[in-house]
Amino acid sequence: MLCTHNQQLLNLTQMDKFLRKRKAIALLFFLPLLYLGVSAQAQTSTTSSQSIIDKTARYNDSLPTERLYLHLDKSYYSAGDTIWFKGYLINSALAYSPLSSRLYVDLINDHNKVVRHLVFPISFGLTLGNIYLDESLVHEGAYTIRAYTNWMRNFGPDQLFYTNLYVAASGSDSLLVNANSTLSANHLKIDLKFTGPKNQPSGVHDLQVKLADDKKTWQTSNAQTSASGDLNLDFDLPDNVPVKNLTLIAQDKKTNTTKLIPVNVTRTADIDLQFMPEGGQLVESLPTHIGFKAIGEDGKGINIKGVLIDKENNEEVSFESYHNGMGAFDFVPLPGEKYTAKITLPDGGVKTVNLPVIKTSGTLLKIKNNASDSLEVSVLATKDMQSATNDYTIIGQSRGAIYYAATFKLNKDYATFYVPKSSFPTGIAHFTLFNAQNQPLNERMSFINHHDNLKVEINSNAASYAPRDSIPVHITVKDDKGNPVVGSFSLSVTDDGQIKNTDINKTNILTQLLLSADLKGYVEDPAWYFSADNKAAKALDILLLTQGWIGYDWKDILNGPAQPAFDAEPQYMLKGKVVNVLGKPIANSNVTLLSTGKIKLYKDTTSDSRGQFTFKNFPLITDSIAFVLQARNAKGRIVNAGITVKDDDIPLVSLPYFPPPVPWYVNSDSTALNYINKSAAYHDALDGLKNGPGNHLLKTVNIKDRAVIKGSKNLNGAGSYDQAITQDEIVKAGKISLLKLIEQKVNSFHEGYGAKGNNLAFMLKDKRVHFSIDGIDIDRFYEKSDNSIPNDHYYYQKEILEYFTAEDITGIEVIYSTRFTALYDERNLPDGTATPPTARAGEDVAYLEITTRSGQGPYANRSTGIFVYKPVPITVPAQFYSPKYVVKNMYPRFTDLRSTIYWEPNIVTNKAGEAKTVFYAADPLTTYTIVLQGADLNGKVGYTTHQITIASKK
């Protein structure tokens, strides 16, 4: 169906009125300076500095950034479960972003494959939705949710939103594993203990164990646990074995169940240790504040100690980590010296690292952020950089706006300024020093915290309730001055007996939008930096010293920004281009658009001088629909031309590194096990509840008839296959390539190496794959390169599989077992000229029989002058189901085992800053954690947690 307005998806009437009355304003002003230096004179502006300021402001205006946070209902799930979320899309000023009306959400598996690609509507910076973890697509393992707007893609993959989670298999076995791994001089020792759900010994298990990473299996052996479930493994690793992403795969030979156990070890030699001087460089004879960070191969900080030695092995200064492998020390590099850091690691090992090259000439930018109301900003320079005539300029930015700028002359060794913190909003302040030629010399970040975020409170009337009681939730939101705040919030309630809510205390809307979004790479436990810990403020400054190097591309800023590669989407638009057979644009071509299906939509427009056209003002497309576009000349005839549509495909998977989530059964406790055991039981009971007053579950129905792929050229005849992907399944996959479709839908399909060669190949389990399109084996057209290009055949197949889209395909049949492959083998035996050149005697082969709409084989051409475009439909969020026990003893046969007790994504506080909602408790005696997060969409965010006890009545 076609929805005509977003009100059907987001009931935001109060918020809409509120936002229409208020408009976020980024203040641009320049402050007078207080100067405590030697003979330096501060000015508010010069022609040179004003040019920098103007260009920077224009750049920020033309390329405003967007920040995104998704609040998920809980931190881990099982296949068949549903992920519920609310999205907050704001600009750098933390006001809602008007640039985007569509949010793209990808669910990515641990093989970096997108298994779900969904689109959700955004209204006034808010969106809500759900992702069903279909068991046909989602299997046990680690997953990443990647969320973004089209506009966010202009700023690189690091600026998208990511969160990691673990999905357990539905009905997982209850075997738990305690694992401990140690590595010493390439000798890996893994101690395991397998236990039952109540920590009882698991008994003897015959296992096949494999040591592997995400690319290769390194060692395989057989092992047997003791009667108490203990198993001690020893591996001698070659030097070339990477220990990052190393996993032990333990398969029970009797039950065929498999456990993936992360091996978390770090080689001393492979610890990443970096030294980062304040301001970006070491300059001889200038006192420097140097930050350092030591990271293990798991991406987490490792605490170290060390000394700095000169080229004659004299110890200059000692240092040690302050927090999570990070620290800082002060040092004055001497002329002509070369310094090395000698590090002592936690295991007693020693590592040496050279400090950055010392420059003979340069400047430093230093910032002291102490408890006073001002930042102490100092500029130091070597003699040759000092001048009584040339100007230096400092610019201070925050949230995409300039809040401080000053020009001064530096004719002595240093100059110091005191910059009022009140000039900046809460968040990261980014300072840059320029010379007289407008060249950036140094950068430094500092965090300013006015403690002025939203004060959010939850009151539930009582601390304890009985099972199935009605529980009211009263919400009050105020600003830092105690004034009521109108804002939009989302609330989740989870059972602490099944879900651990430690993640909310590590990352939340405040840490994401005020800290992590401005930094590159993984920030470990960001919420700690906002805690009351006495070490937090100093540690945060060290974090920005060591990790705050996202920087600005000043070349683009000063020369003017390039045309963005990805368009903003304030509304849904369809853009394209008309070209002739030579690829030249056709101007003034009449382009018509007609939708197919029950609801008809007709539009027409004319291409411009560059052959480009745009259709606007579409209704909200919530169902699968196709558009037929035609290009006609002045006489109304379809032109011999090509039509292309600017369709921003799913971005390549290039995930920043985050430590992968640990499987629920490894080093676990009863909480995760409770969730796994209760999840399947709850869904079964819920199905029974929904089936009617009798609460009877539907019996399983075994369907014996096999699907028939219409038009298939299957040599075995209709219905003869090991697996079939039907047209109904393909339609649900959306607009993806044929290769992506196969990767998502065909069981055990992967890239690997066949038994008869070392070249990369497409595999089905242990067999190399041949692809037959409309009965034609695509390998019959393959000509082997004379230059022995590595993986040439693999790339030949890949090119064809990426040429077709899912829209071109009506069915895929998997031919794997011997009874089905025989006829294909006979056709493809290596017996002469009719043989595909890739066939190898003695090698087992699997086949994919692919049926296209055209039926014309691997090289079908599309009609010129006509283009069929199928957009990804908007996903309409489902309604979260929460039982309401309005009558005593309601649903007596239903045992309520919810893990997410309640999910309400659409809470809007009124003019008094208040809101209320109500939910019903489930059956287990436990405690609940309530998490409330949100924003006023005008510069402030906030979150809080609250606990409730569920106890039986006395």
Secondary structure, 3 states (H helix, E strand, C coil): CEECCHHHCCCCHHHHHHHHHCCCCCCCCCCCCEECCCCCEEECCCHHHHHHHHHHHHHHHHCCCEEEEEEECCCEEECCCEEEEEEEEEECCCEECCCECEEEEEEECCCCCEEEEEEEECECCEEEEEEECCCCCCCCEEEEEEEECCHHHHHCHHHCEEEEEEEECCCCCCCEEEEEEEEECCEEEEEEEEECCCCCECCCCEEEEEEECCCCEEEEEEEECCCCCEEEEEEECCCCCCCCCCEEEEEECCCCCEEEEECCCCCHHHCEEEEEEHHHCEECCCCEEEEEEEECCCCCECCCEEEEECCCCCEEEEEECCECCEEEEEECCCCCCCCEEEEECCCCCEEEEECCCEECCCEEEEEECCCCCEEEEEEEECHHHCCCCCEEEEEEEECCEEEEEEEEECCCCEEEEEEEHHHCCCEEEEEEEECCCCCEEEEEEEEECCCCCCEEEEECCCCEECCCCEEEEEEEEECCCCCECCCEEEEEEEECCCCCCHHHHCCCHHHHHHCHHHCCCCCCCHHHHHCCCCCHHHHHHHHHHHHCCCCCCHHHHHHCCCCCCCCCECCCCEEEEEEECCCCECCCCEEEEEECCCCCCEEEEECCCCCEEEECCCCEECCCCCEEEEEECCCCCECCEEEEECCCCCCCCCCCCCCCCCCCCECCCHHHHHHHHHHHHHHHHHHHHHCCCCCCCCCCCCCCCCCCCCCCCCCCCCCCCCEEECHHHHHHHCCCEHHHHHHHHCCCEEEEECCCCCCEEEEECCEEEEEEECCEEHHHHCCCCCCCCCCHHHHHHHHHHHHCEHHHEEEEEEECCHHHHHHHHHHHCCCCCCCCCCCCCCCCEEEEEEEECCCCCCCCCCCCCEEEECCCCECCCCCCCCCCCCCCCCCCCCCCCCCEEEEEEEEECCCCCEEEEEEECCCCCEEEEEEEEEECCECCEEEEEEEEEECCCC
